[in-house]
Every structure is written in structure tokens, then in C-alpha cells.
């Protein structure tokens, strides 16, 4: 399982995906799911994907984040 394959699948889905959806697509067994968790964590640390509050994985572009500073009085 290459991180690029997982990243490509998340990109092509066009929507946030749960861990179960990703593991079901690749038809992973229980032992292989640990490798998938490590792969997702690696992609998170590299900044290639995000995990939202609902624990769904999505690409940075899908998140439509705004960079900058917020200042309130």
C-alpha cells in the first residue's frame, strides 16, 4: 500500500471519506488496516490531507481553507 494510492483515491472521491470507506475500497483485512492507519497518519503529518471534526479524511483543496490572520476587537 503506497501513500500515493490512498491520496489519489481520496482526491478522486471528491468528498470527505471515513476510515471505513477507505479500507473497504481497498478491501483490507484487519491486519492491513493498521498499515492504512499509519499511511493516513503519514499523509496528515506531511500536510497532504486533513482530518475534520467528524474524523473524515479530505484533501487540502476540498477543505477550501482560507489562510491568513483573524483579528477581533
N, C-alpha and C positions, 0 to 999 in steps of 0.2 A: 504494500500500500504506500503509494507516494503522496506526499502532501499536495503536489500539483494536481493529482487526480481529484482529490477531495475539493480543492479550491475551485477547479473547473466545474465540478458538479454543483457547488453552491452558486457559482456565477450563472450557470445555465438555468438553474431553477427559477431565478427571477423573484424569489421571495425568501423570507427567513425560514430556516429549516431547524427542526428539532434533532437532537442526537439520534433518536429512534428512527426518524425518517432517513437520515444519512446512513445509519448502519443497516437499515432494511434494504435500501437501494443497492448497496454493495454486498448484501446477503452475508453479513458477518456472523460468525458463531460467537459464543460468549468469550472465548479466549482471544479472539481477534478484536473484540470491542475495546479491550484495554489499549491496544495499539492505536486504534482510532482516537481514543481519548487523548493519548499522547500527541498524536498528529494534530488534532484540533488545538490543543494547548500550545503547541509549537507555532501554529499559524496565528494564534491570538497574540503570542509574545512578539512575533515578527511584525504585527500590525497589518496583516493581510486580511483578517476577518475580525468581526466583533461578535460579542455575545450580549444580547439585550437583557432587559429585566425578566423577560419570560423564558430565559435560557434558550433562545433561538439564535442560530448562527446565521450571519449575513455578511456580505462583503461591505467594504467601506463605502463604495459608490451607492449601494442600496440604502445605506443609512441616511444619506442626504444630510450629513453633518455640516454645521457652519463653524468655521474656525474664527477665532478672534477673542476679544475680551468683552465681558459684560460688566457694566458699571451701573450701580443703582445708588440713589441718594437716600 
